[in-house]
Amino acid sequence: MATPDHTVVARPSVPSDGYPSNPLGRPFYLADTAGHPQQRRAAQLGGIAMAINAITCLLANSEAFRDAQANSVSVEPGHWPLTATCTEGLFAGVFFLAQYAESLSLELDG
């Protein structure tokens, strides 16, 4: 009977170009901060702030659509309500991103 070989890496954990990528395959470029930990943390905080803002906009858009739908108001194309599971997941994401940003800012101040 054959035994599996678990020593081979299926795929590299970091893209070969050195930049992290998101699940949609679009790279997210940070400023070149090699050797500058404070600049890297500041860039991370900026990225977290962008993510929190984008998620908050999605949640607000979804809630506005729900309110308009409940009041029988026509809604522009491109607006949609998020599912309850997705909404809760996004609120959780905002919560944990904010916690992470706070811990990074404490490191930056320290």
Backbone as a printed PyTorch tensor [residue, N CA C, xyz], in Angstrom:
tensor([[[  0.8440,  -1.1840,   0.0000],
         [  0.0000,   0.0000,   0.0000],
         [  0.8850,   1.2410,   0.0000]],

        [[  0.5320,   2.2070,  -0.8090],
         [  1.3240,   3.4280,  -0.9290],
         [  1.1030,   4.3290,   0.2750]],

        [[  2.1500,   5.0340,   0.6500],
         [  2.0420,   5.9980,   1.7450],
         [  2.1470,   7.4040,   1.1660]],

        [[  1.2870,   8.3100,   1.6150],
         [  1.3270,   9.6750,   1.0750],
         [  2.5900,  10.4050,   1.5140]],

        [[  3.0830,  11.2550,   0.6340],
         [  4.2560,  12.0810,   0.9240],
         [  3.7730,  13.4910,   1.2150]],

        [[  3.8040,  13.8820,   2.4850],
         [  3.3130,  15.2010,   2.8860],
         [  4.4280,  16.2340,   2.9850]],

        [[  5.5770,  15.9420,   2.4230],
         [  6.7080,  16.8590,   2.5440],
         [  6.7580,  17.8990,   1.4380]],

        [[  6.0060,  17.7090,   0.3630],
         [  6.0320,  18.6330,  -0.7550],
         [  4.9900,  19.7280,  -0.5420]],

        [[  5.4030,  20.9810,  -0.7520],
         [  4.4820,  22.1020,  -0.6390],
         [  3.6360,  22.1490,  -1.9070]],

        [[  2.3120,  22.1740,  -1.7480],
         [  1.4080,  22.1840,  -2.8970],
         [  1.5440,  23.4640,  -3.7040]],

        [[  1.6810,  24.5800,  -3.0160],
         [  1.8680,  25.8670,  -3.6730],
         [  2.5450,  26.7980,  -2.6830]],

        [[  3.2860,  27.7480,  -3.1540],
         [  3.9530,  28.6580,  -2.2220],
         [  2.9380,  29.4780,  -1.4430]],

        [[  3.2660,  29.7940,  -0.1860],
         [  2.3480,  30.5660,   0.6420],
         [  2.3310,  32.0390,   0.2530]],

        [[  3.3850,  32.5210,  -0.3670],
         [  3.4600,  33.9200,  -0.8060],
         [  3.6950,  33.9180,  -2.3120]],

        [[  2.9920,  34.7480,  -3.0520],
         [  3.2190,  34.8080,  -4.4920],
         [  4.6800,  35.0780,  -4.8060]],

        [[  5.1290,  34.6030,  -5.9470],
         [  6.5400,  34.7020,  -6.2990],
         [  7.0140,  36.1460,  -6.4350]],

        [[  6.1120,  37.0870,  -6.6870],
         [  6.5410,  38.4790,  -6.8130],
         [  6.7300,  39.1580,  -5.4590]],

        [[  6.3990,  38.4710,  -4.3710],
         [  6.6190,  39.0030,  -3.0390],
         [  5.4920,  39.8530,  -2.4930]],

        [[  4.4710,  40.1170,  -3.2930],
         [  3.3470,  40.9250,  -2.8380],
         [  2.1910,  40.0220,  -2.4360]],

        [[  1.5060,  40.3560,  -1.3360],
         [  0.3330,  39.5530,  -0.9640],
         [ -0.7730,  39.7670,  -1.9880]],

        [[ -1.6310,  38.7700,  -2.1450],
         [ -2.7540,  38.9350,  -3.0640],
         [ -4.0420,  38.5970,  -2.3410]],

        [[ -5.1440,  39.0780,  -2.8680],
         [ -6.4270,  38.8060,  -2.2500],
         [ -7.0860,  37.6110,  -2.9330]],

        [[ -8.2050,  37.1210,  -2.3990],
         [ -8.8470,  35.9470,  -2.9940],
         [ -9.3040,  36.1410,  -4.4400]],

        [[ -9.4470,  37.3740,  -4.8800],
         [ -9.8650,  37.6290,  -6.2550],
         [ -8.6730,  37.6520,  -7.2050]],

        [[ -7.4860,  37.4390,  -6.6760],
         [ -6.3000,  37.3620,  -7.5080],
         [ -5.6710,  38.6970,  -7.8580]],

        [[ -6.1650,  39.7690,  -7.2670],
         [ -5.5840,  41.0740,  -7.5360],
         [ -4.5650,  41.3830,  -6.4490]],

        [[ -3.3420,  41.6940,  -6.8210],
         [ -2.3380,  41.9700,  -5.7850],
         [ -2.6330,  43.2700,  -5.0570]],

        [[ -2.3010,  43.2870,  -3.7890],
         [ -2.4340,  44.5050,  -3.0000],
         [ -1.0200,  44.9870,  -2.7080]],

        [[ -0.6500,  46.1110,  -3.2810],
         [  0.7070,  46.6050,  -3.1590],
         [  0.8520,  47.5360,  -1.9620]],

        [[  1.8050,  47.2110,  -1.1280],
         [  2.1700,  48.1110,  -0.0360],
         [  3.4130,  48.8690,  -0.4800]],

        [[  3.6110,  50.0020,   0.1180],
         [  4.8290,  50.7510,  -0.1680],
         [  6.0270,  49.8810,   0.1750]],

        [[  7.1150,  50.0820,  -0.5180],
         [  8.3180,  49.2960,  -0.2400],
         [  8.8150,  49.6780,   1.1480]],

        [[  8.5560,  48.8050,   2.1080],
         [  8.8990,  49.1120,   3.5050],
         [  9.9050,  48.1260,   4.0740]],

        [[ 10.6380,  47.4380,   3.2130],
         [ 11.6320,  46.4720,   3.6900],
         [ 12.6370,  47.1830,   4.5980]],

        [[ 12.8090,  46.6460,   5.7840],
         [ 13.7490,  47.2290,   6.7310],
         [ 13.2070,  48.4190,   7.4980]],

        [[ 11.9590,  48.7570,   7.3080],
         [ 11.3370,  49.8830,   7.9960],
         [ 10.0440,  49.4190,   8.6680]],

        [[ 10.1510,  48.7850,   9.8430],
         [  8.9570,  48.2240,  10.4820],
         [  7.8750,  49.2550,  10.8060]],

        [[  8.2660,  50.4760,  11.1920],
         [  7.2490,  51.4850,  11.5100],
         [  6.4850,  51.8950,  10.2560]],

        [[  7.1830,  52.0280,   9.1270],
         [  6.5100,  52.3700,   7.8770],
         [  5.5830,  51.2350,   7.4470]],

        [[  6.0240,  49.9810,   7.6540],
         [  5.1890,  48.8240,   7.2900],
         [  3.9050,  48.8160,   8.1330]],

        [[  4.0480,  49.0710,   9.4410],
         [  2.8620,  49.1070,  10.3050],
         [  1.9240,  50.2370,   9.8970]],

        [[  2.4910,  51.3820,   9.5500],
         [  1.6630,  52.5110,   9.1120],
         [  0.9310,  52.1560,   7.8180]],

        [[  1.6130,  51.4740,   6.8890],
         [  0.9750,  51.0460,   5.6420],
         [ -0.1150,  50.0120,   5.9300]],

        [[  0.1440,  49.1210,   6.8860],
         [ -0.8680,  48.1290,   7.2660],
         [ -2.0920,  48.8120,   7.8650]],

        [[ -1.8580,  49.8090,   8.7160],
         [ -2.9780,  50.5520,   9.2980],
         [ -3.7960,  51.2560,   8.2170]],

        [[ -3.1260,  51.8120,   7.2320],
         [ -3.8340,  52.4480,   6.1220],
         [ -4.6760,  51.4460,   5.3440]],

        [[ -4.1250,  50.2630,   5.1040],
         [ -4.8700,  49.2090,   4.4100],
         [ -6.0570,  48.7300,   5.2170]],

        [[ -5.8860,  48.5970,   6.5170],
         [ -6.9920,  48.1800,   7.3890],
         [ -8.0870,  49.2370,   7.3850]],

        [[ -7.7050,  50.5080,   7.4290],
         [ -8.6930,  51.5890,   7.3920],
         [ -9.4770,  51.5520,   6.0770]],

        [[ -8.7840,  51.2970,   4.9520],
         [ -9.4700,  51.1780,   3.6630],
         [-10.4540,  50.0160,   3.6810]],

        [[-10.0350,  48.8820,   4.2410],
         [-10.9060,  47.7040,   4.2930],
         [-12.1370,  47.9640,   5.1530]],

        [[-11.9310,  48.5580,   6.3140],
         [-13.0610,  48.8660,   7.1970],
         [-14.0330,  49.8120,   6.5010]],

        [[-13.5140,  50.8320,   5.8140],
         [-14.3650,  51.7820,   5.1040],
         [-15.1600,  51.0840,   4.0000]],

        [[-14.5070,  50.2140,   3.2270],
         [-15.1980,  49.5140,   2.1360],
         [-16.2910,  48.5970,   2.6750]],

        [[-15.9910,  47.8700,   3.7370],
         [-16.9830,  46.9570,   4.3300],
         [-18.1530,  47.7480,   4.8950]],

        [[-17.8650,  48.8590,   5.5540],
         [-18.9220,  49.7020,   6.1220],
         [-19.8240,  50.2460,   5.0070]],

        [[-19.2390,  50.6150,   3.8840],
         [-20.0360,  51.0950,   2.7470],
         [-20.9360,  49.9840,   2.2090]],

        [[-20.4150,  48.7560,   2.1230],
         [-21.2460,  47.6290,   1.6810],
         [-22.4210,  47.4160,   2.6190]],

        [[-22.1550,  47.4720,   3.9160],
         [-23.2220,  47.2780,   4.8970],
         [-24.2630,  48.3950,   4.8170]],

        [[-23.8000,  49.6230,   4.6580],
         [-24.7300,  50.7570,   4.5540],
         [-25.5680,  50.6480,   3.2810]],

        [[-24.9400,  50.2460,   2.1740],
         [-25.6540,  50.0750,   0.9140],
         [-26.7280,  48.9990,   1.0530]],

        [[-26.3880,  47.9090,   1.6940],
         [-27.3400,  46.8210,   1.8910],
         [-28.5150,  47.2750,   2.7510]],

        [[-28.2170,  47.9950,   3.8250],
         [-29.2810,  48.4600,   4.7240],
         [-30.1760,  49.4840,   4.0370]],

        [[-29.5860,  50.3620,   3.2280],
         [-30.3770,  51.3470,   2.4880],
         [-31.3060,  50.6420,   1.4980]],

        [[-30.8010,  49.5830,   0.8520],
         [-31.6440,  48.8260,  -0.0770],
         [-32.8000,  48.1890,   0.6720]],

        [[-32.5030,  47.5930,   1.8360],
         [-33.5520,  46.9500,   2.6480],
         [-34.6300,  47.9610,   3.0560]],

        [[-34.1920,  49.1460,   3.5000],
         [-35.1400,  50.1940,   3.9090],
         [-36.0020,  50.6360,   2.7270]],

        [[-35.3750,  50.8450,   1.5780],
         [-36.1230,  51.2730,   0.3920],
         [-37.1180,  50.1940,  -0.0270]],

        [[-36.6670,  48.9420,   0.0220],
         [-37.5370,  47.8300,  -0.3480],
         [-38.7330,  47.7440,   0.6030]],

        [[-38.4850,  47.9330,   1.8860],
         [-39.5540,  47.8650,   2.8830],
         [-40.5660,  48.9900,   2.7020]],

        [[-40.1160,  50.1370,   2.1790],
         [-40.9890,  51.2900,   1.9700],
         [-41.4890,  51.4050,   0.5310]],

        [[-41.2920,  50.3460,  -0.2610],
         [-41.7340,  50.2880,  -1.6640],
         [-41.1800,  51.4280,  -2.5150]],

        [[-39.9340,  51.7870,  -2.2490],
         [-39.2660,  52.8290,  -3.0290],
         [-38.4020,  52.1330,  -4.0780]],

        [[-38.3910,  52.6790,  -5.3010],
         [-37.5580,  52.0630,  -6.3360],
         [-36.0860,  52.2780,  -5.9890]],

        [[-35.2910,  51.2850,  -6.3500],
         [-33.8630,  51.3120,  -6.0170],
         [-33.0620,  51.2490,  -7.3050]],

        [[-31.9740,  51.9970,  -7.3470],
         [-31.1130,  52.0030,  -8.5300],
         [-30.4830,  50.6350,  -8.7330]],

        [[-30.2160,  50.2640,  -9.9800],
         [-29.5220,  49.0010, -10.2250],
         [-28.1480,  49.0180,  -9.5570]],

        [[-27.6980,  47.8810,  -9.1490],
         [-26.3950,  47.7840,  -8.4920],
         [-26.4920,  47.7330,  -6.9860]],

        [[-27.6570,  48.0170,  -6.4470],
         [-27.8590,  47.9320,  -5.0060],
         [-28.5020,  46.5870,  -4.7080]],

        [[-28.1540,  45.9980,  -3.6100],
         [-28.7040,  44.6970,  -3.2510],
         [-28.6600,  44.5130,  -1.7430]],

        [[-29.5470,  43.7090,  -1.2150],
         [-29.4240,  43.3830,   0.2130],
         [-28.4870,  42.1880,   0.3830]],

        [[-27.6500,  42.2410,   1.3790],
         [-26.7800,  41.1090,   1.7040],
         [-27.5720,  40.1140,   2.5420]],

        [[-27.1730,  38.8540,   2.4700],
         [-27.8280,  37.8540,   3.3070],
         [-27.4660,  38.1140,   4.7650]],

        [[-28.2530,  37.5670,   5.6740],
         [-27.9890,  37.7520,   7.1060],
         [-26.6210,  37.1980,   7.4760]],

        [[-26.2690,  36.0500,   6.9170],
         [-24.9660,  35.4390,   7.2190],
         [-23.8240,  36.3220,   6.7330]],

        [[-23.9570,  36.8450,   5.5280],
         [-22.9270,  37.7230,   4.9760],
         [-22.8110,  39.0050,   5.7990]],

        [[-23.9510,  39.5690,   6.1790],
         [-23.9540,  40.7900,   6.9860],
         [-23.2450,  40.5670,   8.3140]],

        [[-23.5800,  39.4710,   8.9930],
         [-22.9360,  39.1750,  10.2820],
         [-21.4420,  38.9390,  10.0950]],

        [[-21.0700,  38.2700,   9.0160],
         [-19.6520,  38.0460,   8.7300],
         [-18.8990,  39.3430,   8.5080]],

        [[-19.5360,  40.2720,   7.8050],
         [-18.8940,  41.5630,   7.5630],
         [-18.7650,  42.3740,   8.8520]],

        [[-19.8060,  42.3400,   9.7030],
         [-19.6960,  43.0190,  11.0010],
         [-18.5650,  42.4100,  11.8290]],

        [[-18.4410,  41.0900,  11.7960],
         [-17.3470,  40.4150,  12.5100],
         [-16.0010,  40.8530,  11.9320]],

        [[-15.9330,  40.9380,  10.6030],
         [-14.6940,  41.3870,   9.9590],
         [-14.2970,  42.7830,  10.3930]],

        [[-15.2520,  43.6950,  10.4370],
         [-14.9720,  45.0670,  10.8830],
         [-14.4760,  45.0560,  12.3240]],

        [[-15.1240,  44.2720,  13.1790],
         [-14.7440,  44.1910,  14.5910],
         [-13.2990,  43.7180,  14.7400]],

        [[-12.9550,  42.6000,  14.0600],
         [-11.6110,  42.0500,  14.2150],
         [-10.5540,  42.8960,  13.5140]],

        [[-10.9090,  43.5180,  12.4060],
         [ -9.9650,  44.4390,  11.7690],
         [ -9.6730,  45.6270,  12.6750]],

        [[-10.7040,  46.1410,  13.3310],
         [-10.5060,  47.2690,  14.2490],
         [ -9.6230,  46.8650,  15.4250]],

        [[ -9.8260,  45.6610,  15.9450],
         [ -8.9710,  45.1760,  17.0370],
         [ -7.5240,  45.0620,  16.5730]],

        [[ -7.3270,  44.5060,  15.3830],
         [ -5.9780,  44.3470,  14.8490],
         [ -5.3260,  45.7070,  14.6170]],

        [[ -6.0940,  46.6380,  14.0790],
         [ -5.5630,  47.9910,  13.8510],
         [ -5.1530,  48.6320,  15.1750]],

        [[ -5.9570,  48.4200,  16.2180],
         [ -5.6030,  48.9780,  17.5210],
         [ -4.2890,  48.3780,  18.0350]],

        [[ -4.1230,  47.0670,  17.8810],
         [ -2.8830,  46.4530,  18.3550],
         [ -1.6790,  46.9540,  17.5400]],

        [[ -1.8550,  47.1460,  16.2330],
         [ -0.7660,  47.6900,  15.4160],
         [ -0.4300,  49.1140,  15.8190]],

        [[ -1.4480,  49.9210,  16.1000],
         [ -1.1820,  51.3120,  16.4680],
         [ -0.4870,  51.4060,  17.8150]],

        [[ -0.7860,  50.4670,  18.7210],
         [ -0.0700,  50.4530,  19.9950],
         [  1.4080,  50.1130,  19.7790]],

        [[  1.6920,  49.1950,  18.8510],
         [  3.0740,  48.8650,  18.5190],
         [  3.7740,  50.0660,  17.8940]],

        [[  3.0440,  50.8010,  17.0590],
         [  3.6010,  51.9570,  16.3740],
         [  3.9410,  53.0630,  17.3710]],

        [[  3.0510,  53.2290,  18.3680],
         [  3.2780,  54.2510,  19.3820],
         [  4.3970,  53.8630,  20.3390]],

        [[  4.5770,  52.5470,  20.5350],
         [  5.5390,  52.0580,  21.5130],
         [  6.9140,  52.0870,  21.1060]]])
